[in-house]
Amino acid sequence: MKKHANTHKHPTPASNEALVQKILAGARQPLSAYDILPEMSKKLNRPVAPPTVYRALQHLEQDGIVSRIESKNAYVLCRHPHEEHDCLFFICRKCGKATEMPEREVSRLLRKEAGKIGFAASKQILEIIGMCESCSHG
């Protein structure tokens, strides 16, 4: 008996991650999973379930490719992927733009203070809210 070829192509997790990465690369500000969802559906020409986006984001975050901005529950591409560092984000309260800077001095100080009280910090994400240069001059 002859087997029929499967005509439905299902994206692999890796291709979903690549698509999420591409969507984030084109964004002007951090995106939530629900911001990514319609873009992904549009590019794939089919509905995409939220767990698909969340899984892709989770893998990308674990691999150090995206960073999560906790206060916004949104994601940006990491400017220093695959490099062990704590994140410092400057987030514009007017336009929403988030700029990531690698940070070591403040992180070292905070880990030292945490150690004094017997607290072992595993991850630090610092978010500074203010106005970006464009918005403060506009």
FIFIVEX-363308 format. One line per 3 residues: number of its first residue (from 1); their letters; for each residue z, y, x of N, C-alpha, C, O, CB. Coordinates in pm, 1 decimal. Each point is the difference from the previous one (the first is absolute). Glycine has a CB too. Example, Ala and Ser with C-alpha at 12.3 -4.5 7.8 and 13.67 -1.06 7.14 Angstrom:
<nuvexs>
1> AS> 780.0,-569.0,1319.0,0.0,119.0,-89.0,0.0,120.0,90.0,66.5,-1.9,103.6,58.1,-115.4,-292.8; -196.6,222.3,154.2,6.0,119.0,82.0,73.0,109.0,-77.0,16.9,110.8,50.9,-231.4,-173.6,67.5
</nuvexs>
This chain:
<nuvexs>
1> MKK> 0.0,-117.2,84.4,0.0,117.2,-84.4,0.0,123.8,89.1,72.0,6.7,99.6,49.8,-130.9,-284.8; -202.3,220.0,148.3,-14.4,121.9,78.2,108.6,100.4,-36.1,26.7,24.1,-117.7,-273.7,-63.2,132.2; 310.0,98.1,88.5,102.8,102.2,-24.1,-66.6,135.5,-15.7,-94.9,33.5,70.8,265.5,-165.4,60.6
4> HAN> -118.6,208.8,-225.7,-52.6,135.5,-21.9,77.0,98.0,87.8,122.0,-8.5,14.2,-188.7,-48.5,-252.7; -7.0,148.9,296.0,64.3,103.3,82.7,78.7,93.6,-90.0,-42.9,32.5,-110.7,-141.0,-46.4,284.2; 298.4,56.3,-125.1,82.6,94.9,-74.6,-63.3,137.7,12.4,-9.3,54.9,109.8,220.5,-191.6,-70.1
7> THK> -254.7,192.4,-152.0,-67.1,130.2,3.6,98.1,116.2,-6.8,-37.9,114.6,24.0,-159.0,-220.3,-131.5; 322.1,77.3,75.4,101.1,105.2,-5.2,66.0,12.0,136.0,60.3,-94.7,50.5,-20.8,53.8,-296.4; -51.8,157.5,303.3,64.2,23.0,129.9,132.5,69.7,-22.6,4.5,109.9,-55.2,-227.8,-95.6,172.2
10> HPT> 330.0,-77.6,-74.7,131.9,59.5,-11.1,36.2,58.6,134.6,-9.9,-68.2,102.0,79.4,-94.0,-283.2; -27.4,288.3,183.1,36.2,61.3,127.9,118.3,-73.5,63.6,91.6,-44.8,-69.0,-175.7,267.5,-14.1; 80.1,-233.6,211.2,111.1,-60.9,72.5,108.7,104.6,17.2,-26.4,119.6,-11.8,-128.3,-280.6,132.7
13> PAS> 277.9,116.6,-92.8,105.8,99.2,25.9,-38.5,97.5,111.0,30.8,118.9,-7.9,138.2,-287.0,-66.1; -236.6,117.7,177.6,-40.1,88.1,110.7,-98.4,106.5,-47.1,8.1,114.8,43.8,27.8,-303.3,117.4; -129.0,152.5,-250.1,-95.5,101.0,-48.3,68.7,100.5,-91.7,-37.0,117.4,-2.0,-148.7,-285.2,19.5
16> NEA> 286.3,122.3,-93.8,77.4,93.8,-81.7,74.0,98.6,89.2,4.8,119.5,-29.1,20.8,-293.6,-150.7; 31.6,124.0,287.8,71.0,87.0,94.2,-95.0,100.5,63.5,34.3,117.2,15.8,129.5,-301.0,29.6; -282.6,138.4,-9.1,-99.4,90.2,60.4,-40.5,108.9,-99.4,-18.8,115.4,38.5,-65.8,-303.6,107.2
19> LVQ> 71.1,151.8,-273.2,-38.4,97.4,-101.5,112.7,101.1,-23.0,-26.3,119.8,-11.3,-122.4,-292.0,-97.4; 272.1,126.2,101.6,114.4,90.8,-15.7,7.2,94.9,119.4,25.2,119.5,-15.5,100.6,-294.4,-118.0; -148.0,120.4,251.2,1.1,81.9,121.4,-108.0,108.1,-7.5,24.4,115.0,36.4,62.7,-311.3,96.3
22> KIL> -204.6,159.8,-179.2,-110.9,95.4,-12.8,32.7,109.1,-102.6,-30.8,117.2,21.6,-131.3,-299.9,40.4; 224.0,143.8,-172.8,37.6,96.9,-103.6,103.6,97.5,55.7,-10.2,120.8,-21.6,-37.7,-290.8,-160.2; 147.2,117.9,253.3,102.3,88.1,59.1,-61.0,92.0,105.5,41.1,115.3,13.0,133.4,-290.9,-55.7
25> AGA> -271.7,125.7,117.5,-64.0,81.5,104.1,-72.7,120.3,-60.1,-11.0,104.4,64.3,-14.8,-310.0,77.1; -23.6,191.4,-264.1,-71.8,108.7,-64.7,88.1,93.3,-81.2,-48.2,98.4,-56.2,-144.5,-247.7,49.6; 321.4,119.0,0.4,91.5,80.5,-82.2,49.0,122.7,75.4,18.0,-3.4,121.7,52.6,-203.7,-241.9
28> RQP> -49.4,314.6,47.1,51.6,124.7,59.0,152.2,6.1,-3.7,61.3,83.0,67.0,-271.3,31.8,-136.6; 270.4,-203.5,-9.4,145.0,-3.8,-10.5,42.8,-144.2,-23.1,-84.3,-85.6,-27.1,92.3,322.5,-64.2; 120.6,-265.2,101.5,48.3,-136.6,-20.9,-38.6,-51.9,-138.5,-3.0,76.0,-96.8,193.8,-30.1,253.1
31> LSA> -219.9,-174.8,-164.8,-38.3,-61.3,-126.7,98.1,-109.9,-38.5,45.9,-77.0,84.4,-286.2,130.4,-37.5; 271.4,-59.2,-175.6,81.8,-109.8,-51.3,-91.8,-118.2,-28.5,-122.3,13.7,1.4,293.0,147.1,-101.9; -111.9,-275.6,75.0,-79.3,-117.9,-34.8,-83.3,29.2,-125.1,-114.2,-44.6,-10.8,289.4,-108.2,113.1
34> YDI> -116.9,228.3,-197.2,-73.1,31.4,-123.1,-107.6,106.6,20.6,-88.8,14.1,-84.1,293.3,-74.6,-43.4; -198.4,135.1,236.8,-110.6,89.9,36.8,-113.8,-80.9,60.1,-117.2,31.6,-20.7,278.5,158.5,60.7; -126.6,-294.7,34.6,-98.8,-84.3,68.2,-71.8,-90.7,-99.3,-118.7,-28.3,16.9,258.0,34.5,191.9
37> LPE> -69.5,-51.8,-311.3,-52.2,-95.9,-97.1,-136.1,38.6,-59.4,-92.7,-80.6,7.3,327.9,25.7,-58.7; -251.5,174.5,-7.2,-131.2,32.8,-58.9,-110.6,12.7,105.4,-115.5,-33.4,-26.4,235.9,151.1,-158.0; -84.9,-69.8,302.4,-99.7,10.7,107.4,-48.3,-138.6,41.5,-119.4,-21.4,21.2,226.6,234.9,59.3
40> MSK> -15.2,-305.4,-69.4,-33.4,-136.2,38.7,-86.7,-66.1,-107.8,-99.3,-65.9,30.9,314.3,49.9,101.2; -176.3,34.2,-258.3,-77.4,-55.7,-111.7,-142.3,56.0,-1.0,-96.6,-72.5,-23.6,308.7,46.7,-109.7; -223.1,156.4,159.4,-131.3,65.3,1.5,-88.3,-56.6,112.1,-118.1,-27.5,-21.1,222.7,236.9,-73.8
43> KLN> -46.2,-226.4,213.6,-77.3,-50.1,114.5,-37.7,-147.2,-16.0,-103.8,-42.5,50.6,221.0,208.5,94.4; -34.8,-244.3,-214.5,-28.3,-141.7,-21.0,-76.9,-26.5,-129.1,-42.8,-112.5,-25.8,248.6,61.1,153.5; -223.0,156.6,-208.8,-67.9,-12.6,-129.8,63.7,-103.2,-91.6,-69.2,-71.5,-72.6,-138.9,139.0,185.5
46> RPV> 340.4,-74.4,-108.7,73.6,-90.9,-88.1,145.8,43.5,-4.0,46.7,68.4,91.1,-205.2,-260.1,-39.1; 230.1,152.9,-155.9,143.2,34.6,-5.6,77.6,-68.3,112.9,-30.5,-112.6,39.2,12.9,140.7,-288.9; 117.1,41.8,300.0,87.2,-53.9,105.2,143.0,7.0,-52.8,42.0,101.9,-54.9,-200.5,-28.7,244.4
49> APP> 231.6,-181.1,-172.6,138.6,-4.9,-47.3,92.3,66.9,101.4,-24.0,-9.2,120.3,-24.0,-204.1,-246.7; 153.2,280.6,79.7,93.8,65.5,91.7,53.5,-89.8,112.1,12.1,46.8,113.2,49.7,96.1,-303.5; -29.1,-271.2,163.3,50.6,-82.4,110.3,-97.0,-11.8,118.0,42.5,-15.9,114.4,86.6,-110.0,-283.6
52> TVY> -258.1,133.9,141.1,-100.0,-5.7,107.5,18.2,117.2,95.3,-3.5,-16.8,121.9,-158.0,-100.1,-275.4; 180.9,235.5,97.1,19.1,120.5,81.2,133.4,-7.3,73.9,7.3,30.4,119.0,-146.6,104.2,-281.2; 243.9,-174.6,91.9,132.5,-9.3,63.1,1.2,-100.8,115.3,60.7,25.5,104.0,43.4,35.9,-323.5
55> RAL> -170.5,-174.8,201.3,-7.0,-99.7,108.8,-72.7,55.9,121.2,44.3,-17.2,113.6,-42.2,-166.8,-283.1; -113.6,250.9,144.9,-77.0,58.8,110.4,83.8,104.4,73.4,3.0,2.1,123.0,-218.0,-42.6,-248.9; 283.3,127.2,50.6,84.5,102.6,62.1,114.4,-63.4,79.2,33.4,45.2,109.5,-91.4,113.1,-295.9
58> QHL> 117.1,-262.6,130.2,110.6,-67.7,68.4,-46.3,-57.7,134.0,68.8,15.1,100.9,35.5,-69.5,-324.0; -219.5,-11.0,224.5,-52.6,-56.1,124.5,-35.0,109.0,100.3,28.3,-12.8,119.2,-116.3,-181.7,-247.8; 26.8,301.2,80.2,-36.7,110.7,89.2,123.9,67.0,57.8,0.3,40.9,116.1,-209.6,-4.5,-248.7
61> EQD> 314.5,-25.1,51.9,124.0,60.2,49.0,66.3,-91.8,103.3,48.1,47.3,103.0,-17.3,72.6,-323.9; -28.2,-249.6,194.2,58.2,-95.8,94.1,-75.0,0.7,133.0,59.9,-19.0,105.9,13.9,-122.7,-299.1; -204.6,163.6,187.1,-82.2,3.4,121.3,1.9,135.4,69.4,-62.6,17.0,104.6,-81.4,-189.0,-207.7
64> GIV> 216.0,269.5,45.2,11.4,132.2,61.7,-121.5,88.0,-18.9,-17.6,97.8,72.7,165.0,-200.8,91.0; -231.6,70.0,-260.4,-123.0,75.9,-22.1,22.0,114.1,-98.8,-63.4,105.0,10.8,-69.4,-311.2,37.3; 222.5,185.7,-144.5,34.9,107.5,-93.3,150.0,24.7,7.4,77.9,-87.5,37.8,-271.2,27.5,-191.3
67> SRI> 231.2,180.9,116.6,140.9,37.1,-8.7,27.8,40.8,-144.0,-83.9,60.7,-66.5,92.1,14.4,310.8; 110.6,-109.5,-290.8,40.4,35.3,-135.6,87.8,124.5,5.5,96.0,6.8,76.8,-108.8,-249.2,-151.2; -21.5,339.4,-7.4,81.7,119.7,-14.3,94.2,-29.0,-115.5,-39.9,0.3,-116.4,-141.7,159.5,206.7
70> ESK> 306.1,-184.7,-56.2,99.4,-48.2,-95.8,18.3,94.8,-118.2,3.4,-44.9,-114.6,110.9,-70.2,302.4; -102.4,244.6,-162.0,29.8,95.5,-107.5,-113.4,10.6,-101.7,23.4,38.2,-114.7,118.3,88.3,275.2; -261.9,-159.2,-120.5,-115.1,9.5,-89.6,-47.7,-137.1,-48.1,-86.8,-8.9,-86.8,20.6,218.1,204.7
73> NAY> 123.3,-316.4,-61.2,-46.7,-135.2,-27.2,-151.5,-5.1,17.0,-73.0,-51.0,-84.9,265.7,10.8,-74.7; -236.9,95.1,272.5,-142.3,10.8,28.3,-25.5,-40.1,145.2,92.8,-11.8,80.1,-118.7,196.1,-252.9; -99.9,-204.6,204.1,-37.4,-54.5,130.2,-102.8,87.6,70.0,-80.6,67.6,-64.0,129.0,-296.3,-21.5
76> VLC> -43.6,226.1,217.8,-98.2,67.0,84.7,-34.6,-95.4,113.8,77.1,-90.2,32.7,11.9,323.2,-91.8; -205.5,-211.7,118.3,-32.1,-77.0,119.7,92.3,44.0,111.4,26.1,119.1,16.4,-267.2,-145.3,-87.0; 290.0,-68.1,146.4,87.2,31.5,112.5,-84.9,59.7,111.9,-105.2,-53.8,34.6,267.0,-132.6,-97.2
79> RHP> -115.9,296.6,118.2,-74.2,65.4,108.3,17.5,-71.6,132.5,-74.9,24.8,94.5,101.4,191.0,-212.8; 72.5,-305.0,126.3,26.5,-74.1,123.6,19.7,-147.7,-31.8,107.5,-55.4,23.2,-2.6,260.1,81.7; -211.2,-269.4,-159.1,14.8,-140.0,-40.1,31.6,-89.0,119.9,-39.4,27.6,113.3,-119.4,12.3,-302.7
82> HEE> 229.8,-145.2,160.5,34.1,-102.4,100.2,88.9,52.8,111.7,16.0,-66.3,102.4,-231.0,-43.7,-154.0; 272.5,227.6,33.6,89.1,58.5,99.7,139.2,7.1,-62.5,16.6,59.0,-106.8,-205.9,76.6,216.0; 287.7,-194.0,-45.4,136.1,0.1,-53.6,54.8,142.5,2.2,17.6,58.5,106.9,19.8,-297.0,-27.8
85> HDC> -10.6,294.1,-197.2,54.8,134.6,-8.1,61.5,23.6,-137.0,-35.1,-65.5,-98.1,-134.9,146.4,263.9; 261.2,13.0,-170.3,52.7,44.1,-128.4,-90.8,112.0,-49.3,-68.7,64.6,79.1,309.5,-128.8,-18.2; -240.9,86.3,-190.0,-92.2,98.0,-57.8,69.7,129.9,-36.7,110.0,0.8,-55.3,-247.0,-188.5,-30.6
88> LFF> 71.4,295.0,117.7,42.2,133.0,-39.5,-117.2,60.5,-75.7,-108.4,17.8,55.5,268.3,10.2,144.4; -137.1,3.5,-327.8,-105.5,57.7,-82.8,34.7,143.0,-36.4,112.7,30.3,-39.0,-169.4,-257.0,-51.5; -41.7,313.9,103.9,8.9,136.9,-49.0,-84.9,3.0,-126.7,-121.5,-18.9,5.7,157.0,122.9,229.7
91> ICR> 28.8,-80.1,-350.3,-67.4,-9.3,-128.8,-2.8,137.2,-66.4,104.0,62.3,-21.3,-31.3,-302.8,-3.7; -193.4,286.5,-7.1,-15.9,130.7,-64.2,35.0,-11.9,-148.5,-56.5,-82.6,-71.8,-124.1,148.3,238.6; 272.8,16.5,-210.9,41.9,-5.4,-140.3,-104.6,61.1,-93.0,5.5,-20.7,-121.2,232.4,31.7,196.4
94> KCG> -332.8,63.9,-19.6,-101.6,63.1,-83.6,-123.5,-89.5,-16.6,-40.0,-29.1,-112.8,122.8,253.2,189.3; -143.5,-267.8,34.1,-123.3,-78.1,-9.2,21.9,-150.7,13.4,-90.2,-78.3,-29.6,-27.8,274.6,122.0; 236.4,-237.4,-48.3,30.8,-142.6,11.0,-44.1,-66.5,129.0,25.2,-118.7,20.4,-42.6,114.2,-261.4
97> KAT> -48.1,79.8,328.1,-45.5,-57.8,126.6,120.5,-47.5,81.6,103.0,67.1,6.5,-306.9,83.9,-7.1; 188.5,-268.8,62.8,106.5,-55.0,83.9,-54.7,-21.4,140.2,-101.2,-67.7,18.2,211.6,-44.4,-217.3; -43.9,169.3,297.1,-40.3,-15.3,139.5,106.3,-82.6,70.3,118.4,33.6,-2.7,-244.2,187.9,2.4
100> EMP> 82.3,-330.1,63.5,92.0,-88.1,71.0,4.6,37.3,147.5,-102.1,29.0,62.4,56.2,-213.8,-226.9; 165.2,183.2,217.2,19.2,23.1,143.3,85.9,-114.2,53.7,99.7,-36.4,-62.4,-118.4,291.3,36.6; -18.0,-311.4,139.3,89.1,-100.8,58.0,125.9,71.7,48.7,-7.8,112.2,50.0,-188.3,-262.7,19.1
103> ERE> 309.8,87.1,-83.4,124.7,67.1,31.8,89.7,-93.0,79.8,15.3,-117.2,-34.3,-34.2,257.3,-173.3; 77.2,-88.4,312.6,87.8,-83.6,80.2,137.5,62.8,22.4,100.7,-70.6,-6.5,-302.9,-20.9,116.5; 208.9,219.0,-84.5,127.5,65.5,32.3,98.5,-2.5,-116.2,114.8,-41.4,16.3,-238.0,187.4,141.7
106> VSR> 78.3,-101.5,-275.5,88.6,2.1,-116.1,38.0,-143.5,-36.4,114.7,-26.1,-36.4,-220.4,241.4,-47.9; 11.6,-307.5,93.6,27.0,-141.0,-29.5,107.5,-55.3,92.0,90.6,-70.8,-44.0,-325.9,43.0,-34.9; 224.6,60.2,204.6,99.7,-46.6,97.3,139.1,53.4,-35.7,99.0,-73.0,4.0,-277.3,63.8,175.1
109> LLR> 183.5,136.7,-213.7,126.6,63.0,-38.0,57.7,-66.0,-125.9,119.5,-29.0,-5.3,-197.3,246.5,107.8; -4.9,-240.8,-201.7,47.3,-60.9,-124.0,47.0,-144.0,22.1,100.6,-41.6,-57.5,-258.0,188.8,-70.1; 86.6,-222.2,209.2,42.4,-137.5,30.4,134.4,0.9,74.4,85.1,-85.8,-23.4,-327.8,11.8,33.9
112> KEA> 260.3,170.0,77.5,126.3,11.7,74.5,114.3,29.3,-97.3,105.6,-62.8,7.7,-229.2,145.6,198.4; 102.9,11.6,-296.8,102.4,34.6,-98.9,27.5,-118.7,-92.9,114.9,-26.3,-35.4,-186.3,268.4,45.9; -33.3,-312.6,-49.1,17.4,-118.1,-85.4,84.6,-104.9,71.8,87.2,-62.6,-60.2,-309.3,107.6,-51.4
115> GKI> 195.7,-63.1,240.1,75.1,-96.9,79.2,148.1,32.3,6.4,83.7,-90.1,5.3,-287.7,50.9,127.5; 236.1,167.1,-133.3,141.1,42.6,5.0,79.1,-48.5,-121.6,120.9,-21.3,7.8,-191.4,222.4,122.9; 1.2,-217.9,-241.9,69.3,-46.9,-120.6,-30.5,-147.6,-27.1,31.8,-52.1,-106.9,-41.7,285.2,12.4
118> GFA> -52.0,-299.6,192.4,-29.1,-141.8,-13.9,-117.5,-31.6,-89.4,-10.3,-110.2,-53.9,246.1,72.6,92.0; -324.7,134.6,-54.0,-118.1,-17.9,-85.5,-121.1,-25.2,87.7,-26.5,76.9,92.3,124.4,72.4,-271.3; -171.9,-255.9,151.5,-120.0,-32.3,77.6,-123.7,40.9,-79.4,-40.8,-70.3,-92.4,159.7,-122.5,207.0
121> ASK> -177.6,304.9,-79.1,-120.0,49.0,-69.1,-120.5,-83.5,42.8,-22.4,-21.8,119.1,118.4,256.6,-131.6; -172.6,-280.9,-85.2,-118.8,-79.3,32.2,-128.6,81.8,-12.2,-100.3,-31.2,64.2,221.2,-172.3,-143.1; -117.7,307.0,-2.9,-119.6,81.4,-20.7,42.9,139.9,-39.6,93.0,17.5,-78.7,-228.9,-219.6,10.0
124> QIL> 68.4,300.9,123.2,29.3,137.9,-36.7,-127.7,66.9,-47.3,-103.6,-6.8,66.0,293.2,17.3,100.1; -180.6,53.4,-279.8,-110.9,79.9,-50.9,60.7,134.7,-36.8,81.0,10.2,-92.1,-214.7,-214.1,4.6; 93.8,305.4,159.7,49.4,135.1,-26.0,-109.1,78.5,-70.9,-115.5,-0.3,42.6,267.7,-7.0,160.2
127> EII> -115.2,74.2,-310.6,-95.6,78.8,-76.5,48.5,143.7,-7.1,108.9,27.6,-50.3,-177.2,-229.8,-84.6; -12.8,292.6,185.4,31.1,142.5,-0.7,-92.2,65.6,-102.7,-122.3,-5.6,13.1,197.2,4.5,233.2; -16.0,62.7,-347.6,-77.7,63.9,-106.8,-6.7,149.6,28.9,100.6,62.1,34.3,-30.4,-239.2,-204.8
130> GMC> -187.4,233.3,156.5,-19.4,142.5,23.6,-140.6,39.9,-38.1,-57.0,-51.6,-96.1,225.4,47.4,280.6; -224.2,97.6,-107.6,-136.2,46.8,-27.7,-85.8,-17.2,124.0,40.6,35.9,110.5,45.2,129.5,-280.1; -204.8,-220.7,150.5,-93.0,-15.1,111.9,-56.6,137.1,36.7,16.2,97.2,-73.8,-74.3,-334.0,1.6
133> ESC> -7.0,242.4,185.0,-54.8,126.5,49.1,-99.3,60.7,-97.8,2.5,120.7,-24.0,30.0,-202.0,256.3; -120.8,-2.2,-289.6,-100.2,50.3,-94.2,64.1,62.5,-122.9,-39.5,108.4,-43.0,-117.9,-283.1,123.4; 255.8,106.8,-136.5,64.9,49.5,-122.6,89.3,121.4,25.0,12.2,87.5,-85.7,-18.9,-319.8,-2.3
136> SHG> 67.8,236.9,203.9,89.1,113.6,27.2,-77.8,128.0,28.8,55.7,109.3,-10.5,113.5,-269.2,99.4; -298.4,148.2,-52.3,-82.7,118.0,25.2,-90.1,32.8,-118.7,-65.9,104.0,-2.3,71.2,-157.9,245.6; -7.4,-35.7,-341.7,-92.7,16.7,-112.0,63.7,57.8,-114.0,-64.5,20.7,-102.8,-59.7,-203.3,177.4
</nuvexs>
